[in-house]
Amino acid sequence: MTRTLVIGGTQFIGRAMVERLLARGDDVTIMHRGSGTPFGDRVREIRCDRNDVTAVRSTLDGESFELVFDNVYDWQRGTTADQVRASARAVANPALRRYVFTSSVGAYGEGLDHDEKDALAPADFPNPYAAHKAESERALFALERNEGIPVTTLRPTFVYGPHNGFEREAWFWDRIVAGRPVIVPGDGSRLMQWVHADDVAKAGLAAAARPASAGSAYDLGCYPAIRQDEFVELLGRAAGKNVRIVKVPREQLEAAGGSLMAAPLYFGVFLDPPPITAKGSRLKSELGIELRPLEDGFRETFEWYQTQQRAAPDFSWEDQFVA
């Protein structure tokens, strides 16, 4: 029975990882700053804020894990390379076979069709999330070179699936199910890539099991990328609905107060940045993983969406564009 630690294992990607680990019989411990997990007594729970370097060191002192999956990013405070480095050092021991870190395709900073060998964003990149992820990866791979800690990083694109805590797929289905038009910014041609949370989990477990994957990064996302208007149409098909798309110039949306991160959202949460895409060739060639087709994954996610109790959405801001 493999002793496994999941840092942040109660939500979305971490939750999908824990489900797969339990299914194969691992002895799973979850470290998070909350209280309680969806898994009851099937997991052991450690309460600790991973951003608190001193607490992480003292909490994990004397623990011994064979696998560690690190999925946490603090969206309010950020999670820096120093904090990630501290977690990796705290779990370093002779038994550790792999430290798998969930990074992001955003670590590239910008650009299309990236390869895993491409340079990551510099430390002074203006987007803190991209800079934190890039710096964290550099710190982890330096630990592997200098201290022998076996590291693998995952670089998912936009992640979808059941239990998504961001207003993404569900935000669109609120409108599609209600028969509302959906705003698409500009001409709808900005590119997007998506990966199911369970596919991220599957890739993490596969990489951890492959000795040659130590020191490697893996991009995860549908390839080729899809357009924003194609994404909305796919969500409509998953719901069995026709969608009327209303294309509005970004300048008008922004001038009216539309936001990427807070209400009034005009295209879900942070789904309209300049595109960053990656080819993800290592996923199949090295790990043998094929991502599930988007239509299948969105259809499964829509079934989950239908079971959720959601607050009645406010469409009033959108009426000025879709009337």
N, C-alpha and C positions, 0 to 999 in steps of 0.2 A: 504493500500500500504506500503510494507516494505521498510524502508530506509536502503540502502545497500551500503557499500563502498568496492570497489575492488582495492587493491593496485597492480598495474601492470595489467591492464585489456585490453591491446591493442594487445597482442601477445599470441598466442598459448593457454596455459592452461587458462590464465586469460581471453582471448578472448572467449573461449568456455564457461566459467562461465558467462560472461556478456550476451552472447546470450541466455543462459538458464534463467537468471534472468529477462531479458527484456521480454522473451516469457511468463513468468508467471506474469508479471506486476509489478515488483519491481521498486522503485525509486532509480536508480543506479547512483552513483558517482564513477568516476575513478580517482585515484591519481597516477600520473606518472611524469617522468621528461621530457617527450617529449611534442609535441604540436600537437593537433588533435587526433581524434580517428576514428575507422572504423564505429562508430555508430551515427555520426552526432549529431543532437539535441535531440536524444533519451536518452542521458546521460549528466550528469553534469561532468565537468572536473576540477580537481585540479592539478596544476603543482607544484611538489615538489620532490626533491631527497630523497627517503626514507633512504638513508645512512647518510643524514644530520640530526642528532638527534635534533638539535636546531630548524631547519626549520620545521621538522615534528611536534614538540610540538606547535610551534606558528601557523602553518597552520591549524592544527586540533583543536586548542583551540576554544571552543564554538560550535563545530560540535556535532551532536548526531546521531549515527547510531545504528540500531538494529542488523545488521549482518556485519561482516567484513571478507573478503577473502584476504589473504596475499599471493601473488604468486611470489614475486620478489626475485631474487638472482642476484647480480652484478658479472658477470663472470670476469670482469677486476680487480675489487677491492676487491671482496668478500663482503658478507653481514654477519656481526657478530651477536652474541647473544645480545650484548648491543643494536645494532640498531633495532633488532626485538623486544626486550623488550620495547624499547622506543615507537615504533609504537603501541604496545598493550596497554601500559599505556595511550598513547595520546587519544585513542578511548574509554577508560574505562568510562562508565557512567551507571546509573541505567537502561537505556533502552537496553543496549547491551545484546543480547541473546547468541551470539556466535562469537568467533574469530577463524576462520579456517585458519590454516597455512599449506602451501604446503611445506613439507619437502622432503625426498627422502629415498628410500630403502638404499641408500648409507650411511645414518646415522648409520647403523649397523657397518660400517667399513669393514667388511669381513664376510665370512661364508655363508653356504647354509641352505635353509629351515627354515628361521627365523620365529619366532612367535612374535606378537606385544609386548609381555611382555619381550622379550629378552633385554639385556643391549645394550645400544648404544655405539658408539665409544668414547674413552676418549678424553679429551680436547687437548692432545698432539698428536693425531693421525696424521701421516705424510701427509695424503691427506687433504688439508685445507677445501675443499668443504664438505667432510664427517664430519670433526670436527666442522665446522660452523653449519651444519644442526643439528648435535647431541646436541651441546651446546645451540642452539636456542630452540630446543624442551625442554631441561631441564629447561631453563629459563622460558618458557611459562607455563609449568606445575607447576613450583614453584609459578608463579604469581597466578595461579588458587588456589593452596593450601593456599597461604599466603594473597592474596588480593581479592580473589573471582572472578577473571576474567575468564569467561567460555571459555575454550580452547579445540579445537580438532585439531589433526594433521593428515595429509595425507602423506603416504610414497609410492609414485609411483615408479615403475621401469622405464625402458626406455619408454618414452612417444612418441607416433607416431600420425599421423593424418594431415589433412590439416593445412596449415600455420606453419608447423614446421620450425623454424628458423635455426636449425642445419642441416648440411649436413649429413643426415641419409638416410631415405628411398629414397629420390631423388638422392642421390649420387649413389646408386646401380642401380636405374632405368636409369640413364644416360648411364650406361654401358650395361644393359640388353637390352634396346630399340635399342642401336646401334649395337647389336649383338656381343658385346665384352665379353670375358671371365671375370669372377669375381674372384679376389683373396680372398681366405679364409685362415687366418693364422693358422699354425700348422695343426692339423688333423681335425679341424672344430668342435671339441667336446665341446668347452667352452659353458657354459649355458647362456641363455639370457631370460629375461622376458620382456613383452611389455604390455602397456595399452594405449588405445585410449584417446586423450586429452578430448574428450567429456565425457568419462566414469569417468575421474578424476573430471570433473565439476559436473557430476551427483552425484558422491559420496560425494563431498563437500556439495552440497545442501541438500542431504539426511541426512548427519551427523548433519548439522546445525539445521535441523528440528526435530531431535530426542533428547529430553532432556537428556536421559541417556548416550548420546555420549560425553557429556562434560567430559573432562579428559581422553579421549580415543584417541588412534592412530589407523590408518587403513592402512594396506599394500595393494597395488594395483598392480597386475600384473598377466599375464596368468600363470596358474598352471595346470600341471607341466610345468617347464621351457622347452625351446626348445634349440637345438644346433645352433651354428652359421651357419653351412651349411644348416640346415633346414630353418632358417630365410631367407637365400638367395633364396632357392627354393620356399618358400612362396611368396616372392616378384616377382619371375618369373611367378608363376601361376597367380598372380594378374594382371600382364601385358599380360597374354596370350602368354608367351614366354618360350621356353626351355633355361635353363641356363647352360653354361659350367663353372664348378668351377675348379679353379686351386689352389691347396693347397701348400702353401709355408711356410717353417719354419720361425718362428718369428725372429730368429737370422739373417736370410738372409735379411728379410724386414728391420729390424732395421739397419743392417750394411750398407744397401744401402741408408739410410736416411729416410726411411718410418716413419711416425709419426701418433700418435693418435689424435693430436689436430690441426695440421697445415699441409699445403701442403709440401711434397707429402703425402696425406692420403693413407693408404693402406686398411682401412676397415671402411670408414665413420668416423665421429667425435666421438672419445672416446667410441667406441663400442668393444674394445678388452681389457678391464681391467680384472683382476681376478674376477670371477663371484661372485655376491652377490644375493641370491634369498630368497624369502619369500613365505609362504603358503597363506597368505591373507584370512584366514578363517572367520574373523570378517565381511568382506565385505558382504558376503551372509547371515551369521547367524544373524547379527545385523541390517544391512541396507537393506537386501533383494535385493542386486544388483548382477546381473550376467553380467560379462564383455562380450562385443560382441566378436564373434569368430574372430580370427586373419585374416582368409581369407577374411571375409566380410569387416573388417576394412581396410585391405591393398588394397582391390579392390576399396573401396570408395576413399581412399587416392590417388590411382593411377589416378583415374578420375580427381581429383583436380590437380595432377602433370601435366597432359596433357594440362591443361589450362595455365600453367605458362611459361613465357619467361625466359629461362635460358641461361647463357653464354655457349658458346661451350666448353665442357670439354677438358682438355689436358690429353691424355692417354700415353704420351711418356714415363713417368717414369715407367709405368707398363709393357711396352713392353719387358723389360729385363726378366720378369718372365712369361709372357703369350705368347710369340712368338711361 
